[in-house]
Amino acid sequence: MARPTTKEQLLQYSEENFHTLFALIGSMTAEQQETPFGFEDRDKNVRDVLIHLYEWHRLLLQWIRSNQAGRKMNFLPEPYNWKTYPQMNVEFWKKHQQTSLAEAVKLLRQSHAESMELIGSFSNEQLFTNNYFSWTGSTSLGSYCVSSTSSHYDWAIKKIKKHKKSLPD
């Protein structure tokens, strides 16, 4: 799927990929959903992938809400930056090792709905004009939204498909 360049595409692709992700998970047995991945990766199971998406939604939501309220905030929390964010992802993974798959599903569904509602509150111009908001730097708000939703769901779908293919029939 192409990278969205309009609000309409962003909302549509995000919803489509989100539903595709959950249809894929739903096509697996409960046991397969809980089975550890058969390949080396930071994320060890379906739960880890869903929690990763949830935590990136939280980053997006907190960043937008804080900056809209006049509280300057970077997208990535201290001490992370775009060179060290993989370490942040590991911290997200560690934080949720006691989170159940059912709770991960609940958290992700909620954060997705919040993200779609917040994205929907912006105009196409606000989302896809570079430098529209001072706090987005040289890029657009929509670029961050795409990365945290539709594109990230695509990543998750590929990872879970890889897992499903590795399972015995």
N, C-alpha and C positions, 0 to 999 in steps of 0.2 A: 504494500500500500504506500502511495506517495506521501510525503510529508505535508501536512495541512498548511495552507497559506491564507486561509480565511477562517473566521469564527465558525461559520456553518460547517466547514470541513473538519475543523478541530473537534467540535461537539459530535459530529456524525462519526468520524473515525474513532474517537475515543469510546463512544458507546458501542460501536461495532466490535472493536477489539476487546473491550471489556466483556461483552456477551460471548464472543468467540472463546476467550480465556475460560470463562465459567462453563461453557458447553464442553470444552475439552476436558476440564477437570471432572465434569459430570459424566463424561463417557468412561471414566475410570471407576473401578470398584473402590470401596473404602480402603481396602488393603493396599491397592496400588497407589492411592493418594498418600498413604502413610509410608510407603516403601522408600527407603533412602535411595537417592540417585545412584546409578551405577557408573558414575563418572566423577572425576575430580572437579570440584568447584567450591566456591565459598558457600553457596546455597546447597544444602544437603538434601532437601526435600521440598514438596509443594508448599508446605507451610512457610518455609524460609523465603521462597519467591514471593508469596503473597504479602508477607510482612515487609519485605524490601519495598514493594510497591506502596504499601501503606505509609511507611516512614518517609518516602519521597513525596507522597501527597501532603503529609504533615509539614515537610519543609516548605513546599509551595504555599500552602494555606497560611502558615505562620508568617512567612516572608511578605506575602501580599497584604495580609491584614495589618501587620505591624507598620509597614511603609505607608499604607493608606491612612493609618491613624497618626502619621507624622513621627513615628519612632523608627529612625534609620536602622535598617538591619540588612546584613548581607544574606544572600540565599543560603550559603553554606555556613553553619555555625562555627564559631571559634573552637578549636584552633585549625579547622580544616580549610583547604582551598582547592582549586581545581586540579592541583598536582597530588594532593594528599587525600582526596575524597574516598579512594578505595579503602583507606583505613577507617573512615567513618562508616562505610558499609559493613565492615567487619564488626564494628561496635553495635550497629543495628542488629546484626545477626546474634551477637552475644546477648544482647538485651532481651531477646525474645525466645531464648531456648526453652523457657517454661510455658510459652504461649501455645495453646492447643491449635490444631488446624481449624476447628470450629470457630474459635475466637479470632483467628487470623482472617477467616472469611468474613465474619461480622465486622471487624475493624476496617477491612478493605472496602466492603460494600458501603459502609458509612462514609469513609474518606473519599471514595469515588463520587458519591452523591454530593458531598460538600464541594468537591473540586468542580464538578460540572455546574453546580449552582453559581459558584463564584465566577467561573469563566463566563458563564452566561450573562453575568451582570455587566460585563465590559462590552464596548462597541468593537466592531471590526477594526476601526482605526486605532483604538486604545490597545488592542491586542497585537496588531501586526505592523505598527509604525515604529521603526527603530528610534530610540531615544524619546519616545512619547512620555515616559515617566523617567525622571532623573535617576531613580533607584534601580533601573534595569541596565544601567551602563550603556554600552554602545549597541545593545541588541534590543529585541522587542520582548514584551511581556509574553506574547504568544509563543515565542521560542521556548521559554521556560515551561509554559503550560504543555506544549507538545511533548517536550522531553519527559515531563512527569506523568503524562497520561498516554496518549495514543502510541507514541514510540516506545514507551516503557512497557506497555501492554504487549506490543509486538515482540519485544525481547523476552517477556515472560512466556508467551505462547511458544516461541521457538525452544526455550529451555524445557518446558513441560512436554512438548512433542518429542524432544530428544529423550527425555526420561521414559515416556510411554513406549517409544520404539525399543528401548533397551529392556523392557519387561518381557518375561516369557509369555507366550500365548496361552 
